[in-house]
Amino acid sequence: MEEKFIEQMLKKSIESIVINKIEEELEQEVKKFAYKLESRKDEYIAEVMKGIRIYHERDAGTLGMNYRIIFENTTRLEK
């Protein structure tokens, strides 16, 4: 009976250690991935902003301003 108790306690202890280690590694990987996405976010925003052009001209008949906003659609293939 005592052997089974020791065995059960060892199993629970090892299980607890393994679960904690896995959660720690998972948390580290999630942080790395989030950091990677955050750093790429600024690059994506810069790329989108490069593709936006705003032109304006004065309408002689109404003395108003006409604005033309052009969104350039670019596709980049990455390997």
Order of alpha helices (4+ residues) and beta strands (2+ residues): alpha-beta-beta
